[in-house]
């Protein structure tokens, strides 16, 4: 989410509030914000950033997470969100997609794979193409091997809210330590 030209990521989420922290929190930036999901209002807690505002981030329309209640997903425009590690993700129909390759200068399109590619061996893919109206999504494969990652719940008539789907848990088996004993016979 971009607030006043600065990137924020989700730090914690509770029933009615989402606590956001600056994406540069690993570099000791103490800026914090609280998103009230009932009213869709953002309140800044610590506004003192230790880095400069990025012009390109504040001016890119596609990089802003829409939180107003009249935002509809009728268009096929890409909606970008930022992961905890700072990677741009595409949010589309309840799932997030990670870039398949690094973005090169002058590149007009980009391939994306489902974020559950490694955990659930998901093969869902999409491509975003740069146009004058924004980045357009073209789904190349919609075959997910897992439940939808995020579900939309309705807290009130006007306010949709995204929550992590409890059915979409880490599918990767736990790593077991095994010891192999060899006897020299």
N, C-alpha and C positions, 0 to 999 in steps of 0.2 A: 504494500500500500504506500502511496506517496502522499505525504502531508507537507504542504508548504515547501515543496521542492526537495524534501528529504525522504529517503526510503525507510520504511518501518516494517518489521516482521513481528509475527505473533509470539509473545513470550509465554502467556498463559491465557486460558479461556475458562470462564465460569458461567453460571446460568445466564446472567443478564449482561455481563461485561466481558470484553476482550482486552487484555493488557498487551500493549504494543511496545516494542523497544526499537531504538534506532538500529538499522542494519549494520552499523559500524560499532556495535556494542563490544565486539572483541578488541577494538582499538580504544577502549575506555571511554566511549561516548555514553554519557549518562541520560540522554534525552529519552523520555518516556511519554506515552499517551494512553488514554483509556477510552475505548469505544463502547458506548452504551448501546446495546443491541435493541433495546426497546424504542429509543428515540433516534437512533442512527447519528448521534452526536459524538464528536471527538473532543476530549478535554486533555490539554497538555499538562503533564506533571512537571517534568524537568525539561525546559526548552533550550538549555545551553548545549548546543552541538559543538564538538571539537573539530569539525571539518567544514569546508565550504559547501554551500548549496550547489548542486549540479544543475546547470541550465538545461542541458539536454534531457535530463530526467523529468524536470518540472514541466517541460513543454511537450513531451511525448504524450499524446492523448491515450494511446493504447496501453501505457504502462500504469495508468491510474486504475485502482480497483474501485468500481462503482458501488457505492453503498446506499444510494438513494432508492426509495421504494418503487419509483416509476421506471427503473432500468429494466428493460425486457430483453430476453435472449432471442428475439425474432430474427435478428440479422445474423449473418455468419461472420461477423467481425471477431477477431481474436481478442480475448480478454486475458491480460497478463497479470500474474501474481508473482510474488517473490518468495522463494523458499527460505528456510532458516539459514542456509549456507550462502545465500545471496544469488542463487541461480534464478534466471527468469524462467517461469513455467507458464504454459498455456492452460487455462481452465476451460474445459468444454464438456458440457452435458454430465456434470458430476464427477469428472476425472481430471487429473492434471497430467500434463505431458512435459517431458524434459527434452532439451535439444539433443539431436542425434549427432551434431557436429558443431564446431565453433563457428561463430558468425564472422565471415570475411568481408572486407570492405567492398562495397559495390554489389553485394549479393542481393538478389531480388526475391528469393524464396528460401525457405528453411524447412528441413525435415525434423519431425518430432516423434518421439516414442512415448508410450504410456509410462508413467512413473513407477508402475508395478512390473516393469520389464524384468528386473532381476529377481524380485521377491516371488512373483507369481508366474514368471515366464510369459507375460502378457505380450501379445503381438499386435496390439492396436497401434495404428500410426496415423499421423496427419501431416499436412504441409501447409505452411502459411506463406502467402504471396503478398508482397508489398504493392499497394495501389495508392492512388491519391486520396481515397476515402478511408484508408486504414488498412490493416493487415487482414486479409480474407482467409478463412479456414477452408481447406479441402480435405475431407476425411478419405484416406486411402484404404484403411482397414479398421473396422469397428468391432473386431472380434476380441472382446475382453475375456480373460480367463478368471476373473474375480468379480465380486459384487461392486457396485458403484462406490467410489471412494468417499464421496460427500453426498449427503441428502439435504434436500431443501425442506425446512419445516416452517410452518406458519405460526408465528407467535401472536400476531393479531391480523386483522383483515388486510392491512396495507403493507405489512412488513415481513418479507421472506428472510430466512436466516439459513446459513450453511452450517451443517454440523458433520463431524466425522462419522461415517457409517460404522456402527459397532460390528457389523458382519465382515467388514474388510479389515481383518487383523493381519499382522505379519504372518505370512505363510511359510517363510523360510524355516526349515527345521532347526532346532537348537543344536549347536555344535557340541558334540559329546567327545570327551577326552577318552581315547582308548590307548591302552598300553600294550605293546607287543613284546612278549618275553621270548627271547631266543636262547636256546640252550645249545651249546656247541657239541652236539653228538653226531 
